[in-house]
Amino acid sequence: MLTRSDILAASDGAAVAVHRPESQGRVLLVCEHASRRLPASVGDLGLSSDALISHIAWDPGALAVAKRMAELLDATLISQRFSRLIYDCNRPPESPSAMPEVSEIYEIPGNRDLSPAEKFARTAALYVPFHDRVASEIALRRQRGAAPVLVTIHSFTPVYMGKRRDVEIGILHDDDSRLADAMLNGATEGYRVERNEPYGPADGVTHSLRLHALPFGLLNVMIEVRNDLIADVDGQERAAGYLARLINAALGTFAP
């Protein structure tokens, strides 16, 4: 039976990174698609270098925006340290998208015909520690009597399958739209902001919200930023500042 150690060697480091663990703010930031790194055990998954730096491997700019938001919001940030190509931590283990054989126009040979043991090993090495870390952070804050606010940060491509996307920031939610509603009400200028675009719950993208926030009634939202707008430091700073202000204003409409 393959184990998690067959996926991550000691030289790969931990599956999860925690930034600003000492922060005292209400918001807990999560970035599931922060990295395009692959563990040494899987090589390049049979993909070209172009594919491995493209959006299929990660969310470009998302981690930089999330780190700056963590500073502005005095928030803790939990991020995945490996590419979603080996395991997409915003998908449950039973989802075909968790370890996709095809992503957009790219076939992924290294994900083809994975055995149950191989899938289990990836899940144990990457998905479980990531979500255990998010869950433990939420539990710790709730034990202290502070209900955390879960905010997940993503980026998306300006063109998908040949179709241009005009939306610049997506405010996504599942069944609980309270925080999304408040943010959308305050999004009056700066960016073209839309609800549940370019994805929504029907696309299976709200897994982290459903797993960690909805069962406990926690305020939550998923944010998507078009990646051409955060391709450099200036764009990342602008987006992070805008989103931090939007979140703070929205949270001001709720009781502490």
RODO-484916 format. One line per field, with one value per atom (N, C-alpha, C): residue number from 1; y negated, z negated, x; atom name; residue in one letter. Coordinates in steps of 0.2 Angstrom, whole numbers. Atoms other than C-alpha are relative to their C-alpha. Example, Ala and Ser with C-alpha at 12.3 -4.5 7.8 and 13.67 -1.06 7.14 Angstrom:
RODO-484916
num = [1/1/1/2/2/2]
y = [6/22/-6/6/5/-5]
z = [0/-39/0/1/-36/-3]
x = [4/62/4/-4/68/-4]
atomo = [N/CA/C/N/CA/C]
residuo = [A/A/A/S/S/S]
//
This chain:
RODO-484916
num = [1/1/1/2/2/2/3/3/3/4/4/4/5/5/5/6/6/6/7/7/7/8/8/8/9/9/9/10/10/10/11/11/11/12/12/12/13/13/13/14/14/14/15/15/15/16/16/16/17/17/17/18/18/18/19/19/19/20/20/20/21/21/21/22/22/22/23/23/23/24/24/24/25/25/25/26/26/26/27/27/27/28/28/28/29/29/29/30/30/30/31/31/31/32/32/32/33/33/33/34/34/34/35/35/35/36/36/36/37/37/37/38/38/38/39/39/39/40/40/40/41/41/41/42/42/42/43/43/43/44/44/44/45/45/45/46/46/46/47/47/47/48/48/48/49/49/49/50/50/50/51/51/51/52/52/52/53/53/53/54/54/54/55/55/55/56/56/56/57/57/57/58/58/58/59/59/59/60/60/60/61/61/61/62/62/62/63/63/63/64/64/64/65/65/65/66/66/66/67/67/67/68/68/68/69/69/69/70/70/70/71/71/71/72/72/72/73/73/73/74/74/74/75/75/75/76/76/76/77/77/77/78/78/78/79/79/79/80/80/80/81/81/81/82/82/82/83/83/83/84/84/84/85/85/85/86/86/86/87/87/87/88/88/88/89/89/89/90/90/90/91/91/91/92/92/92/93/93/93/94/94/94/95/95/95/96/96/96/97/97/97/98/98/98/99/99/99/100/100/100/101/101/101/102/102/102/103/103/103/104/104/104/105/105/105/106/106/106/107/107/107/108/108/108/109/109/109/110/110/110/111/111/111/112/112/112/113/113/113/114/114/114/115/115/115/116/116/116/117/117/117/118/118/118/119/119/119/120/120/120/121/121/121/122/122/122/123/123/123/124/124/124/125/125/125/126/126/126/127/127/127/128/128/128/129/129/129/130/130/130/131/131/131/132/132/132/133/133/133/134/134/134/135/135/135/136/136/136/137/137/137/138/138/138/139/139/139/140/140/140/141/141/141/142/142/142/143/143/143/144/144/144/145/145/145/146/146/146/147/147/147/148/148/148/149/149/149/150/150/150/151/151/151/152/152/152/153/153/153/154/154/154/155/155/155/156/156/156/157/157/157/158/158/158/159/159/159/160/160/160/161/161/161/162/162/162/163/163/163/164/164/164/165/165/165/166/166/166/167/167/167/168/168/168/169/169/169/170/170/170/171/171/171/172/172/172/173/173/173/174/174/174/175/175/175/176/176/176/177/177/177/178/178/178/179/179/179/180/180/180/181/181/181/182/182/182/183/183/183/184/184/184/185/185/185/186/186/186/187/187/187/188/188/188/189/189/189/190/190/190/191/191/191/192/192/192/193/193/193/194/194/194/195/195/195/196/196/196/197/197/197/198/198/198/199/199/199/200/200/200/201/201/201/202/202/202/203/203/203/204/204/204/205/205/205/206/206/206/207/207/207/208/208/208/209/209/209/210/210/210/211/211/211/212/212/212/213/213/213/214/214/214/215/215/215/216/216/216/217/217/217/218/218/218/219/219/219/220/220/220/221/221/221/222/222/222/223/223/223/224/224/224/225/225/225/226/226/226/227/227/227/228/228/228/229/229/229/230/230/230/231/231/231/232/232/232/233/233/233/234/234/234/235/235/235/236/236/236/237/237/237/238/238/238/239/239/239/240/240/240/241/241/241/242/242/242/243/243/243/244/244/244/245/245/245/246/246/246/247/247/247/248/248/248/249/249/249/250/250/250/251/251/251/252/252/252/253/253/253/254/254/254/255/255/255/256/256/256]
y = [6/0/-6/6/-17/-4/5/-30/-7/8/-49/-1/1/-47/2/-1/-40/-6/6/-56/-6/5/-69/3/-2/-66/-6/5/-75/-7/5/-86/-5/4/-92/-5/4/-100/2/-2/-101/-2/1/-101/-7/6/-117/-5/6/-134/-4/4/-145/-7/7/-164/-4/5/-176/4/-4/-162/-4/4/-175/-5/6/-187/1/0/-192/-2/3/-198/6/-5/-189/4/-3/-184/6/-5/-167/1/-1/-167/7/-7/-151/-1/0/-149/7/-7/-132/1/-1/-135/-5/5/-145/2/-2/-135/4/-5/-126/5/-5/-116/8/-7/-97/4/-4/-84/4/-4/-75/7/-6/-59/1/-1/-63/-4/3/-72/-6/5/-83/2/-3/-72/0/-1/-71/-6/6/-89/-4/4/-102/-6/6/-117/-6/5/-129/2/-2/-119/0/0/-118/-7/7/-137/-3/3/-140/1/0/-142/7/-6/-124/3/-3/-121/-4/4/-135/-6/6/-152/-6/5/-165/-6/6/-180/1/-1/-173/0/0/-170/-6/7/-187/-4/4/-195/2/-2/-184/-2/2/-188/-7/7/-206/-2/1/-205/2/-2/-195/-6/5/-210/-6/6/-223/2/-2/-212/3/-3/-206/7/-6/-189/6/-6/-171/2/-2/-164/7/-7/-145/1/-1/-140/7/-7/-124/-1/1/-122/4/-4/-110/-1/1/-111/4/-4/-107/6/-5/-96/7/-7/-82/1/-1/-86/-7/6/-100/-1/0/-104/-4/2/-113/5/-5/-97/6/-6/-82/6/-6/-65/4/-3/-58/-3/4/-72/2/-1/-68/-6/6/-86/0/0/-82/2/-2/-73/1/0/-78/4/-3/-68/-5/5/-83/-6/6/-101/-5/4/-114/4/-3/-109/5/-4/-99/7/-7/-80/1/-1/-75/7/-7/-59/3/-3/-57/1/-1/-57/5/-5/-44/7/-6/-28/1/-1/-31/6/-5/-16/-3/2/-17/-2/1/-16/-7/6/-30/-6/5/-41/-1/0/-37/-3/3/-42/-7/7/-58/-4/3/-62/-1/0/-57/-5/5/-68/-7/7/-83/-3/2/-85/0/-1/-78/-5/5/-89/-7/7/-105/-1/1/-103/1/-1/-97/-7/6/-113/-6/5/-124/1/-2/-114/-2/2/-116/-7/7/-134/-3/2/-137/3/-3/-125/-4/4/-135/-7/7/-152/1/-1/-145/2/-2/-138/-6/7/-156/-4/4/-162/-5/5/-171/4/-4/-165/-3/2/-166/-1/2/-173/3/-4/-161/-4/4/-170/4/-4/-159/-5/5/-168/4/-4/-162/-6/4/-169/4/-4/-165/-4/2/-167/-5/5/-182/3/-4/-169/7/-7/-152/4/-3/-140/-4/5/-154/-6/5/-165/-5/6/-182/-1/1/-185/-7/7/-203/-1/1/-201/0/1/-207/4/-3/-201/4/-4/-187/1/-1/-186/6/-6/-168/2/-2/-160/7/-6/-143/-2/1/-142/-7/6/-156/-6/5/-172/-7/6/-184/-5/4/-190/-3/2/-190/-5/5/-200/-7/6/-213/-3/2/-214/-3/3/-216/-6/7/-230/-5/5/-239/-1/1/-236/-4/5/-252/-3/3/-257/4/-3/-251/6/-6/-234/2/-3/-225/6/-5/-214/3/-4/-200/5/-5/-187/7/-6/-169/1/0/-173/0/-3/-166/7/-7/-150/-1/0/-146/7/-6/-132/6/-6/-121/2/-3/-120/3/-4/-112/-4/3/-126/-3/3/-130/6/-5/-114/-2/2/-123/-3/4/-134/5/-5/-119/4/-4/-109/-4/3/-122/-6/5/-136/1/-1/-131/4/-4/-117/-4/3/-130/-7/6/-145/-6/5/-155/-4/4/-170/2/-3/-165/-3/2/-170/3/-2/-164/-6/6/-178/3/-1/-176/-7/6/-189/2/-1/-190/-1/-1/-185/-5/5/-198/-7/6/-212/1/-1/-204/3/-3/-200/-3/3/-212/-3/2/-220/-5/6/-236/3/-2/-226/4/-4/-214/-4/5/-229/-3/3/-237/5/-5/-221/1/-2/-217/-6/5/-234/-1/1/-235/6/-5/-218/0/1/-221/-6/5/-237/2/-3/-228/4/-5/-214/-4/3/-226/-4/4/-237/5/-4/-222/3/-2/-215/-5/5/-231/0/-1/-227/5/-6/-212/-1/1/-211/4/-3/-206/8]
z = [0/0/0/0/5/-6/6/-10/2/-1/-11/1/-1/-12/7/-7/5/5/-3/11/-1/2/1/-4/4/-4/-4/5/-18/4/-4/-5/3/-3/2/-5/5/-15/-1/3/-23/6/-5/-13/0/2/-21/-2/3/-24/-4/4/-38/-1/0/-37/-5/6/-52/-5/5/-64/-6/6/-78/1/-1/-70/-4/5/-80/4/-4/-66/0/-1/-63/6/-7/-45/0/-2/-41/7/-7/-24/2/-2/-14/8/-7/3/2/-2/10/6/-7/27/0/1/21/4/-2/28/7/-6/45/-1/2/36/1/0/39/-4/4/27/5/-4/33/3/-1/33/6/-6/48/6/-6/59/3/-3/71/3/-2/73/8/-8/92/3/-3/95/2/-2/104/-5/4/96/0/-1/103/-4/4/95/-7/8/78/-3/3/77/2/-2/84/-6/5/74/-2/2/74/-6/5/62/-7/6/49/2/-1/47/0/0/53/-4/4/41/-6/6/28/-6/6/15/-2/1/17/-3/2/15/-7/7/0/-5/5/-9/-2/1/-7/-4/4/-13/-7/7/-28/-4/4/-33/-1/1/-30/-4/4/-39/-7/6/-53/0/-1/-47/1/-1/-47/7/-7/-30/0/-1/-26/7/-7/-9/1/-3/1/3/-2/5/6/-6/20/5/-6/37/-1/0/39/5/-5/53/-3/4/40/-4/4/29/-1/0/30/-7/7/11/0/0/16/3/-2/21/-4/4/11/4/-3/14/5/-5/23/7/-6/36/6/-5/53/1/0/52/-5/5/37/3/-4/48/7/-7/65/5/-6/81/5/-5/91/-3/3/87/6/-6/100/6/-6/116/-1/2/107/-3/3/105/-5/5/89/-1/0/92/-7/6/74/-5/3/68/3/-4/80/-4/2/73/-7/7/55/-4/4/44/-7/6/28/-5/5/18/1/-2/28/-2/2/25/-7/7/7/-3/2/5/1/-1/13/-5/4/3/-7/6/-13/-1/0/-9/1/-2/-3/-2/1/-5/-8/7/-23/-5/4/-31/1/-2/-22/-4/3/-28/-8/7/-45/-3/2/-47/0/0/-42/-6/5/-53/-7/6/-68/-2/1/-66/-2/2/-66/-7/7/-81/-5/5/-91/-1/1/-87/-3/3/-91/-8/7/-108/-4/3/-112/0/0/-109/6/-6/-92/6/-6/-77/6/-6/-62/6/-7/-45/5/-5/-31/7/-7/-15/4/-5/-1/6/-5/12/6/-6/30/6/-6/47/6/-6/65/6/-7/83/3/-3/93/6/-6/108/-2/1/105/6/-6/119/6/-5/131/-1/2/122/-5/4/115/-6/6/97/-2/2/93/-7/7/75/-3/2/65/-7/7/47/-1/1/43/-8/7/26/0/-1/24/-7/6/11/1/-1/8/-3/2/-2/-5/4/-14/3/-4/-5/-4/4/-20/2/-1/-18/8/-7/1/2/-1/1/-2/3/-10/4/-4/0/7/-7/17/-1/1/9/0/1/5/6/-6/22/5/-4/30/5/-5/39/0/0/44/4/-4/52/3/-2/62/-5/5/48/1/-1/50/-4/5/40/4/-3/43/7/-6/58/-1/-6/67/-1/2/57/-5/5/45/-4/4/33/4/-4/47/4/-3/54/-5/5/37/-3/3/32/-7/7/15/-5/4/7/-7/7/-7/-4/3/-11/-3/3/-13/-5/5/-23/-7/6/-35/-3/2/-36/-1/0/-32/-6/6/-46/-6/6/-59/0/0/-53/1/0/-50/7/-6/-38/4/-5/-22/7/-7/-5/4/-4/10/5/-4/20/6/-6/38/3/-3/46/7/-6/64/0/2/65/4/-3/78/-4/4/65/-6/6/52/3/-3/63/-2/3/55/-7/7/38/-1/1/41/1/-1/47/-6/6/32/-6/6/20/1/-1/28/-2/1/28/-8/7/10/-4/3/4/1/-1/12/-3/3/6/-8/7/-12/-2/2/-12/1/-1/-5/-5/6/-18/-6/6/-32/0/0/-27/0/1/-25/-7/7/-42/-5/4/-49/-1/0/-45/-4/4/-56/-7/7/-75/-1/1/-81/-2]
x = [4/0/4/-4/7/-2/1/8/1/-1/9/7/-7/28/2/-2/28/-1/2/21/5/-5/31/6/-6/49/1/-2/57/3/-3/66/-6/5/49/-3/3/44/-7/7/27/-5/5/11/-4/4/4/5/-4/11/-5/4/4/4/-3/7/-3/3/5/-5/4/-1/-2/2/-1/-5/4/-13/-7/5/-28/-7/6/-41/-5/5/-57/0/0/-53/5/-5/-45/0/-1/-38/2/-2/-36/1/-2/-27/2/-1/-29/4/-3/-21/6/-5/-6/7/-7/9/-1/-1/14/5/-5/27/-3/2/26/5/-5/34/4/-5/49/-2/2/40/-4/4/29/3/-3/41/-4/3/33/-7/6/17/-1/1/21/-2/3/17/6/-5/27/1/-2/36/-6/6/22/-6/6/8/2/-1/17/1/0/18/-7/7/0/-5/5/-16/-2/3/-20/4/-4/-6/-1/1/-10/-4/4/-19/6/-5/-6/-2/1/-5/-4/5/-17/4/-4/-4/2/-3/4/-6/5/-13/-3/2/-18/5/-5/-2/-1/1/-5/-6/7/-23/1/-2/-16/3/-3/-6/-5/5/-20/-6/6/-33/2/-2/-22/-2/3/-27/6/-4/-19/-2/1/-17/3/-2/-16/0/0/-10/3/-3/-6/7/-7/12/2/-1/10/-6/5/1/-7/6/-17/0/0/-12/1/-1/-6/-6/6/-21/-3/4/-34/-3/2/-37/-7/6/-53/-5/5/-61/0/0/-66/3/-4/-57/-4/4/-72/-1/1/-72/5/-5/-64/5/-4/-57/5/-5/-47/7/-6/-34/-1/3/-39/5/-4/-34/1/0/-38/-1/1/-37/0/1/-44/3/-2/-34/5/-5/-21/-2/1/-21/6/-5/-11/2/-2/-2/1/-2/4/-6/6/-14/-5/4/-21/0/1/-27/3/-3/-22/-4/3/-25/-3/3/-35/5/-5/-19/4/-3/-11/-4/4/-26/0/0/-27/7/-6/-8/0/1/-11/-4/5/-26/3/-3/-17/6/-6/-1/-2/2/-10/-6/6/-28/-1/2/-30/4/-3/-16/-2/3/-22/-6/7/-40/0/-1/-34/2/-3/-24/-6/5/-39/-5/5/-51/3/-3/-39/0/0/-37/-7/7/-56/-2/2/-58/3/-4/-45/-3/3/-53/-7/7/-71/1/-1/-64/2/-1/-58/-6/7/-76/0/0/-71/-2/2/-81/4/-4/-69/-4/3/-73/4/-4/-68/0/-1/-61/5/-4/-54/2/-3/-43/2/-2/-41/1/-1/-37/-3/2/-44/2/-3/-39/-5/4/-45/-4/3/-49/0/1/-56/-3/2/-58/-2/1/-57/-5/5/-70/3/-2/-66/-4/4/-71/1/0/-76/0/1/-79/8/-6/-64/1/0/-68/-6/6/-80/-1/1/-88/-5/4/-94/-2/3/-105/-3/4/-114/-7/7/-130/0/-1/-124/3/-3/-123/0/0/-123/6/-6/-105/1/0/-106/-4/5/-121/2/-3/-113/5/-5/-98/-2/3/-108/-3/3/-118/5/-5/-102/5/-5/-93/-3/3/-98/5/-4/-82/7/-7/-64/1/-1/-67/-7/6/-81/-1/1/-87/-7/6/-100/-1/2/-109/1/-1/-104/2/-4/-93/7/2/-84/-2/3/-89/-5/5/-102/0/0/-107/-2/2/-114/7/-6/-96/5/-4/-90/6/-5/-79/0/1/-86/2/-1/-79/2/-3/-69/-5/5/-83/-5/5/-95/3/-3/-83/2/-2/-77/-4/4/-89/-8/7/-107/-2/2/-108/0/-1/-104/-3/4/-114/5/-5/-98/0/-1/-97/5/-5/-88/-1/1/-85/7/-5/-74/1/-2/-65/4/-4/-59/2/-2/-48/3/-3/-44/8/-8/-25/4/-4/-20/0/0/-25/5/-4/-13/7/-6/2/6/-6/14/-2/1/16/-5/5/6/-7/7/-9/-2/1/-7/-2/1/-6/-7/6/-21/-6/5/-32/-1/0/-27/-3/3/-31/-7/7/-48/-4/4/-53/0/0/-47/-5/5/-57/-7/6/-72/-2/1/-71/-1/1/-69/-7/7/-84/-6/6/-95/0/0/-90/-3/2/-94/-8/8/-113/-2/1/-112/2/-3/-111/6/-6/-94/-1]
atomo = [N/CA/C/N/CA/C/N/CA/C/N/CA/C/N/CA/C/N/CA/C/N/CA/C/N/CA/C/N/CA/C/N/CA/C/N/CA/C/N/CA/C/N/CA/C/N/CA/C/N/CA/C/N/CA/C/N/CA/C/N/CA/C/N/CA/C/N/CA/C/N/CA/C/N/CA/C/N/CA/C/N/CA/C/N/CA/C/N/CA/C/N/CA/C/N/CA/C/N/CA/C/N/CA/C/N/CA/C/N/CA/C/N/CA/C/N/CA/C/N/CA/C/N/CA/C/N/CA/C/N/CA/C/N/CA/C/N/CA/C/N/CA/C/N/CA/C/N/CA/C/N/CA/C/N/CA/C/N/CA/C/N/CA/C/N/CA/C/N/CA/C/N/CA/C/N/CA/C/N/CA/C/N/CA/C/N/CA/C/N/CA/C/N/CA/C/N/CA/C/N/CA/C/N/CA/C/N/CA/C/N/CA/C/N/CA/C/N/CA/C/N/CA/C/N/CA/C/N/CA/C/N/CA/C/N/CA/C/N/CA/C/N/CA/C/N/CA/C/N/CA/C/N/CA/C/N/CA/C/N/CA/C/N/CA/C/N/CA/C/N/CA/C/N/CA/C/N/CA/C/N/CA/C/N/CA/C/N/CA/C/N/CA/C/N/CA/C/N/CA/C/N/CA/C/N/CA/C/N/CA/C/N/CA/C/N/CA/C/N/CA/C/N/CA/C/N/CA/C/N/CA/C/N/CA/C/N/CA/C/N/CA/C/N/CA/C/N/CA/C/N/CA/C/N/CA/C/N/CA/C/N/CA/C/N/CA/C/N/CA/C/N/CA/C/N/CA/C/N/CA/C/N/CA/C/N/CA/C/N/CA/C/N/CA/C/N/CA/C/N/CA/C/N/CA/C/N/CA/C/N/CA/C/N/CA/C/N/CA/C/N/CA/C/N/CA/C/N/CA/C/N/CA/C/N/CA/C/N/CA/C/N/CA/C/N/CA/C/N/CA/C/N/CA/C/N/CA/C/N/CA/C/N/CA/C/N/CA/C/N/CA/C/N/CA/C/N/CA/C/N/CA/C/N/CA/C/N/CA/C/N/CA/C/N/CA/C/N/CA/C/N/CA/C/N/CA/C/N/CA/C/N/CA/C/N/CA/C/N/CA/C/N/CA/C/N/CA/C/N/CA/C/N/CA/C/N/CA/C/N/CA/C/N/CA/C/N/CA/C/N/CA/C/N/CA/C/N/CA/C/N/CA/C/N/CA/C/N/CA/C/N/CA/C/N/CA/C/N/CA/C/N/CA/C/N/CA/C/N/CA/C/N/CA/C/N/CA/C/N/CA/C/N/CA/C/N/CA/C/N/CA/C/N/CA/C/N/CA/C/N/CA/C/N/CA/C/N/CA/C/N/CA/C/N/CA/C/N/CA/C/N/CA/C/N/CA/C/N/CA/C/N/CA/C/N/CA/C/N/CA/C/N/CA/C/N/CA/C/N/CA/C/N/CA/C/N/CA/C/N/CA/C/N/CA/C/N/CA/C/N/CA/C/N/CA/C/N/CA/C/N/CA/C/N/CA/C/N/CA/C/N/CA/C/N/CA/C/N/CA/C/N/CA/C/N/CA/C/N/CA/C/N/CA/C/N/CA/C/N/CA/C/N/CA/C/N/CA/C/N/CA/C/N/CA/C/N/CA/C/N/CA/C/N/CA/C/N/CA/C/N/CA/C/N/CA/C/N/CA/C/N/CA/C/N/CA/C/N/CA/C/N/CA/C/N/CA/C/N/CA/C/N/CA/C/N/CA/C/N/CA/C/N/CA/C/N/CA/C/N/CA/C/N/CA/C/N/CA/C/N/CA/C/N/CA/C/N/CA/C/N/CA/C/N/CA/C/N/CA/C/N/CA/C/N/CA/C/N/CA/C/N/CA/C/N/CA/C/N/CA/C/N/CA/C/N/CA/C/N/CA/C/N/CA/C/N/CA/C/N/CA/C/N/CA/C]
residuo = [M/M/M/L/L/L/T/T/T/R/R/R/S/S/S/D/D/D/I/I/I/L/L/L/A/A/A/A/A/A/S/S/S/D/D/D/G/G/G/A/A/A/A/A/A/V/V/V/A/A/A/V/V/V/H/H/H/R/R/R/P/P/P/E/E/E/S/S/S/Q/Q/Q/G/G/G/R/R/R/V/V/V/L/L/L/L/L/L/V/V/V/C/C/C/E/E/E/H/H/H/A/A/A/S/S/S/R/R/R/R/R/R/L/L/L/P/P/P/A/A/A/S/S/S/V/V/V/G/G/G/D/D/D/L/L/L/G/G/G/L/L/L/S/S/S/S/S/S/D/D/D/A/A/A/L/L/L/I/I/I/S/S/S/H/H/H/I/I/I/A/A/A/W/W/W/D/D/D/P/P/P/G/G/G/A/A/A/L/L/L/A/A/A/V/V/V/A/A/A/K/K/K/R/R/R/M/M/M/A/A/A/E/E/E/L/L/L/L/L/L/D/D/D/A/A/A/T/T/T/L/L/L/I/I/I/S/S/S/Q/Q/Q/R/R/R/F/F/F/S/S/S/R/R/R/L/L/L/I/I/I/Y/Y/Y/D/D/D/C/C/C/N/N/N/R/R/R/P/P/P/P/P/P/E/E/E/S/S/S/P/P/P/S/S/S/A/A/A/M/M/M/P/P/P/E/E/E/V/V/V/S/S/S/E/E/E/I/I/I/Y/Y/Y/E/E/E/I/I/I/P/P/P/G/G/G/N/N/N/R/R/R/D/D/D/L/L/L/S/S/S/P/P/P/A/A/A/E/E/E/K/K/K/F/F/F/A/A/A/R/R/R/T/T/T/A/A/A/A/A/A/L/L/L/Y/Y/Y/V/V/V/P/P/P/F/F/F/H/H/H/D/D/D/R/R/R/V/V/V/A/A/A/S/S/S/E/E/E/I/I/I/A/A/A/L/L/L/R/R/R/R/R/R/Q/Q/Q/R/R/R/G/G/G/A/A/A/A/A/A/P/P/P/V/V/V/L/L/L/V/V/V/T/T/T/I/I/I/H/H/H/S/S/S/F/F/F/T/T/T/P/P/P/V/V/V/Y/Y/Y/M/M/M/G/G/G/K/K/K/R/R/R/R/R/R/D/D/D/V/V/V/E/E/E/I/I/I/G/G/G/I/I/I/L/L/L/H/H/H/D/D/D/D/D/D/D/D/D/S/S/S/R/R/R/L/L/L/A/A/A/D/D/D/A/A/A/M/M/M/L/L/L/N/N/N/G/G/G/A/A/A/T/T/T/E/E/E/G/G/G/Y/Y/Y/R/R/R/V/V/V/E/E/E/R/R/R/N/N/N/E/E/E/P/P/P/Y/Y/Y/G/G/G/P/P/P/A/A/A/D/D/D/G/G/G/V/V/V/T/T/T/H/H/H/S/S/S/L/L/L/R/R/R/L/L/L/H/H/H/A/A/A/L/L/L/P/P/P/F/F/F/G/G/G/L/L/L/L/L/L/N/N/N/V/V/V/M/M/M/I/I/I/E/E/E/V/V/V/R/R/R/N/N/N/D/D/D/L/L/L/I/I/I/A/A/A/D/D/D/V/V/V/D/D/D/G/G/G/Q/Q/Q/E/E/E/R/R/R/A/A/A/A/A/A/G/G/G/Y/Y/Y/L/L/L/A/A/A/R/R/R/L/L/L/I/I/I/N/N/N/A/A/A/A/A/A/L/L/L/G/G/G/T/T/T/F/F/F/A/A/A/P/P/P]
//
